[in-house]
């Protein structure tokens, strides 16, 4: 007889969960399941993609998709490294030095991102050490600027998420470059905002009309190009930018 955990894992892999299933299921620790060999990496990505879609469709209530899957903040930030790499870092310890400069790097703080080398090995680097992207180029061809397509009304936000989720699948199959942010025309801070759970429409609006210059909580000055910041969602499901260590947190 299939136990409760396996029952819901099977539903998640197939994308068959409904709102009531999510209420009864409880949280699923995706990286733990992967690390213990209970699911394959492909099944882990299927669960992730289906859960993300269900969250955007409103099937998951009172928590984010990352919270449902038991990602810590830094595991969520490190997602571009790939699920197997993150599961390995959780089990065996996170890198403590920047891949580029070899200086100390604390992944419990902000100011870092993932970099994949030419052999598709994931590393942790200081944001300031990251080479500036030369533009969204793949295979010698210019690719889409996802935010610009939202701003011009060429695609809806739902369509943009569908494009992104399909690209994640292609990336997992090795058919896209390692830097999805560059592929889709994101600047470094736009990609950071997206990784911090900012929504595409809000980030597109910030690109067009200017980024917030004050912390939502303390109202003090905040420079998104230099300060440590993250995304905060209010009770009306609106995204804001706050200091990481805001005194009013």
TAHU-V704560 format. One record per residue. N is the residue number from 1. RES is the residue in three letters. PHI is phi as a letter, one per 20 degrees, with the letter a starting at -180 (* if undefined). Layout:
BEGIN
n->N res->RES phi->PHI
n->N res->RES phi->PHI
END
This chain:
BEGIN
n->1 res->UNK phi->*
n->2 res->UNK phi->f
n->3 res->UNK phi->f
n->4 res->UNK phi->f
n->5 res->UNK phi->g
n->6 res->UNK phi->f
n->7 res->UNK phi->f
n->8 res->UNK phi->f
n->9 res->UNK phi->f
n->10 res->UNK phi->f
n->11 res->UNK phi->f
n->12 res->UNK phi->f
n->13 res->UNK phi->f
n->14 res->UNK phi->e
n->15 res->UNK phi->m
n->16 res->UNK phi->d
n->17 res->UNK phi->f
n->18 res->UNK phi->d
n->19 res->UNK phi->g
n->20 res->UNK phi->f
n->21 res->UNK phi->g
n->22 res->UNK phi->f
n->23 res->UNK phi->f
n->24 res->UNK phi->e
n->25 res->UNK phi->f
n->26 res->UNK phi->m
n->27 res->UNK phi->f
n->28 res->UNK phi->d
n->29 res->UNK phi->e
n->30 res->UNK phi->f
n->31 res->UNK phi->f
n->32 res->UNK phi->f
n->33 res->UNK phi->f
n->34 res->UNK phi->f
n->35 res->UNK phi->f
n->36 res->UNK phi->e
n->37 res->UNK phi->m
n->38 res->UNK phi->f
n->39 res->UNK phi->c
n->40 res->UNK phi->e
n->41 res->UNK phi->f
n->42 res->UNK phi->f
n->43 res->UNK phi->f
n->44 res->UNK phi->f
n->45 res->UNK phi->f
n->46 res->UNK phi->f
n->47 res->UNK phi->f
n->48 res->UNK phi->f
n->49 res->UNK phi->f
n->50 res->UNK phi->f
n->51 res->UNK phi->f
n->52 res->UNK phi->f
n->53 res->UNK phi->f
n->54 res->UNK phi->f
n->55 res->UNK phi->f
n->56 res->UNK phi->f
n->57 res->UNK phi->e
n->58 res->UNK phi->n
n->59 res->UNK phi->f
n->60 res->UNK phi->e
n->61 res->UNK phi->d
n->62 res->UNK phi->m
n->63 res->UNK phi->a
n->64 res->UNK phi->e
n->65 res->UNK phi->f
n->66 res->UNK phi->f
n->67 res->UNK phi->f
n->68 res->UNK phi->g
n->69 res->UNK phi->e
n->70 res->UNK phi->m
n->71 res->UNK phi->f
n->72 res->UNK phi->f
n->73 res->UNK phi->g
n->74 res->UNK phi->f
n->75 res->UNK phi->f
n->76 res->UNK phi->f
n->77 res->UNK phi->f
n->78 res->UNK phi->e
n->79 res->UNK phi->g
n->80 res->UNK phi->g
n->81 res->UNK phi->f
n->82 res->UNK phi->o
n->83 res->UNK phi->f
n->84 res->UNK phi->f
n->85 res->UNK phi->f
n->86 res->UNK phi->f
n->87 res->UNK phi->f
n->88 res->UNK phi->f
n->89 res->UNK phi->f
n->90 res->UNK phi->f
n->91 res->UNK phi->f
n->92 res->UNK phi->d
n->93 res->UNK phi->o
n->94 res->UNK phi->e
n->95 res->UNK phi->g
n->96 res->UNK phi->d
n->97 res->UNK phi->c
n->98 res->UNK phi->f
n->99 res->UNK phi->f
n->100 res->UNK phi->e
n->101 res->UNK phi->e
n->102 res->UNK phi->m
n->103 res->UNK phi->e
n->104 res->UNK phi->g
n->105 res->UNK phi->b
n->106 res->UNK phi->d
n->107 res->UNK phi->f
n->108 res->UNK phi->e
n->109 res->UNK phi->d
n->110 res->UNK phi->e
n->111 res->UNK phi->o
n->112 res->UNK phi->c
n->113 res->UNK phi->b
n->114 res->UNK phi->e
n->115 res->UNK phi->c
n->116 res->UNK phi->d
n->117 res->UNK phi->f
n->118 res->UNK phi->f
n->119 res->UNK phi->d
n->120 res->UNK phi->m
n->121 res->UNK phi->e
n->122 res->UNK phi->e
n->123 res->UNK phi->c
n->124 res->UNK phi->d
n->125 res->UNK phi->c
n->126 res->UNK phi->f
n->127 res->UNK phi->g
n->128 res->UNK phi->f
n->129 res->UNK phi->e
n->130 res->UNK phi->f
n->131 res->UNK phi->g
n->132 res->UNK phi->f
n->133 res->UNK phi->g
n->134 res->UNK phi->e
n->135 res->UNK phi->p
n->136 res->UNK phi->f
n->137 res->UNK phi->d
n->138 res->UNK phi->b
n->139 res->UNK phi->m
n->140 res->UNK phi->m
n->141 res->UNK phi->d
n->142 res->UNK phi->f
n->143 res->UNK phi->d
n->144 res->UNK phi->f
n->145 res->UNK phi->e
n->146 res->UNK phi->f
n->147 res->UNK phi->f
n->148 res->UNK phi->f
n->149 res->UNK phi->f
n->150 res->UNK phi->f
n->151 res->UNK phi->f
n->152 res->UNK phi->e
n->153 res->UNK phi->m
n->154 res->UNK phi->f
n->155 res->UNK phi->c
n->156 res->UNK phi->e
n->157 res->UNK phi->f
n->158 res->UNK phi->f
n->159 res->UNK phi->f
n->160 res->UNK phi->f
n->161 res->UNK phi->f
n->162 res->UNK phi->f
n->163 res->UNK phi->f
n->164 res->UNK phi->f
n->165 res->UNK phi->f
n->166 res->UNK phi->f
n->167 res->UNK phi->f
n->168 res->UNK phi->g
n->169 res->UNK phi->f
n->170 res->UNK phi->f
n->171 res->UNK phi->f
n->172 res->UNK phi->f
n->173 res->UNK phi->e
n->174 res->UNK phi->n
n->175 res->UNK phi->d
n->176 res->UNK phi->c
n->177 res->UNK phi->f
n->178 res->UNK phi->f
n->179 res->UNK phi->e
n->180 res->UNK phi->f
n->181 res->UNK phi->g
n->182 res->UNK phi->f
n->183 res->UNK phi->g
n->184 res->UNK phi->e
n->185 res->UNK phi->n
n->186 res->UNK phi->f
n->187 res->UNK phi->f
n->188 res->UNK phi->f
n->189 res->UNK phi->f
n->190 res->UNK phi->f
n->191 res->UNK phi->f
n->192 res->UNK phi->f
n->193 res->UNK phi->f
n->194 res->UNK phi->f
n->195 res->UNK phi->f
n->196 res->UNK phi->e
n->197 res->UNK phi->n
n->198 res->UNK phi->f
n->199 res->UNK phi->e
n->200 res->UNK phi->f
n->201 res->UNK phi->f
n->202 res->UNK phi->f
n->203 res->UNK phi->f
n->204 res->UNK phi->f
n->205 res->UNK phi->f
n->206 res->UNK phi->f
n->207 res->UNK phi->f
n->208 res->UNK phi->f
n->209 res->UNK phi->d
n->210 res->UNK phi->o
n->211 res->UNK phi->e
n->212 res->UNK phi->g
n->213 res->UNK phi->d
n->214 res->UNK phi->c
n->215 res->UNK phi->f
n->216 res->UNK phi->f
n->217 res->UNK phi->e
n->218 res->UNK phi->e
n->219 res->UNK phi->m
n->220 res->UNK phi->e
n->221 res->UNK phi->g
n->222 res->UNK phi->b
n->223 res->UNK phi->d
n->224 res->UNK phi->f
n->225 res->UNK phi->e
n->226 res->UNK phi->c
n->227 res->UNK phi->f
n->228 res->UNK phi->e
n->229 res->UNK phi->b
n->230 res->UNK phi->b
n->231 res->UNK phi->e
n->232 res->UNK phi->c
n->233 res->UNK phi->d
n->234 res->UNK phi->e
n->235 res->UNK phi->f
n->236 res->UNK phi->d
n->237 res->UNK phi->l
n->238 res->UNK phi->d
n->239 res->UNK phi->e
n->240 res->UNK phi->c
n->241 res->UNK phi->d
n->242 res->UNK phi->c
n->243 res->UNK phi->f
n->244 res->UNK phi->g
n->245 res->UNK phi->d
n->246 res->UNK phi->g
n->247 res->UNK phi->f
n->248 res->UNK phi->e
n->249 res->UNK phi->f
END
